Amino acid sequence: MAAVIDITGPIREGMWSYGPPLPPVRIEPVARLEREGWKGHRLGLHTLAGTYLETADHLLPSRRTIDEMPADRFVRRAVIAQLADKEELERITAEELEAAAGAELSPGDALLVATGWDRRWDTEGFVDRCPHFSEGAMRWVVERDVGLLGVDIPCVQDPRHDDGELNRMFFAGADRLLLAPLVGLRQAGRKRWTLAALPLRIPGVCGTPCRAVLIET
C-alpha cells in the first residue's frame, strides 16, 4: 500500500486566527451519547479556518468559486521545496525556490513550500510574525505556471504590510489554487508525491477548510 502523509493542521476551538472580521472557531456539542443516544456537534467555521483551499474569487471579481472548480483540480502531482528553517519575518526568495524545486517542476504542478514554520502552529506570532514570499519569489511561481501553491505559513505576503498584492499576482492570470497553512511537510522529504486536497462542496464561497494528504507516487 502506498504511503500517505496527512499535511492538514487541526481545527480546534480557540485556535489561531487572522482576526476580525473573521469570527473565532466554535465547536459545540449539541447531542450527547448519554442524553440523546448519539453524538453531534455544531461547527462555527469560516473559509480561512485551519488548513484551507481558496480560489481567485477570494480577491478578484467574477472568478470561479470553490464549488465551480472541477474535482480533478484538487488532485495534483506535487513537488516539495524543502527550504531551510525560516525565522520570524524572514523572506522566501526566488533563488531558494529555484534551487529546491526548479528542476522538478512542470506547468500545472502543485508546489508545496516547506519552511518549518508549522512548528509554530497555534503559538504566539504564528500569523503576525510569519515568514513570507518576496515579490521575486511570487513572480517565479507565476512564471513557472504553478497550478496550486501550498505553504506551511499562514501568509504569503509580509503580515506587517498585507495589502494582498502578492496574492493578486498569484491569482491574476489563471485559475490557480492556494493551499495554506500546511503541517508536516518535512516528513515528505524531496521525492515525488500526489497531493489530494479536497474542500467542502459549498456553493458560492471562495474557499473552505480541507483535508490535505500526500500519496506516495
Sequence and secondary structure as in RCSB ss.txt:
>XXXX:A:sequence
MAAVIDITGPIREGMWSYGPPLPPVRIEPVARLEREGWKGHRLGLHTLAGTYLETADHLLPSRRTIDEMPADRFV
RRAVIAQLADKEELERITAEELEAAAGAELSPGDALLVATGWDRRWDTEGFVDRCPHFSEGAMRWVVERDVGLLG
VDIPCVQDPRHDDGELNRMFFAGADRLLLAPLVGLRQAGRKRWTLAALPLRIPGVCGTPCRAVLIET
>XXXX:A:secstr
   EEE B    TT     TTS   EEEEEE TTTTSS EEEEE  TTSSSEEE GGGTSTT   GGGS GGGGE
EEEEEEE     TT EE HHHHHHHHTTT  TT EEEEE SGGGGTTSTTTTTT  EE HHHHHHHHHTT SEEE
ESSS SS GGG  SHHHHHHHSSS  EEEE B  GGGGTTS EEEEEEE   TT SEEEEEEEEEE 
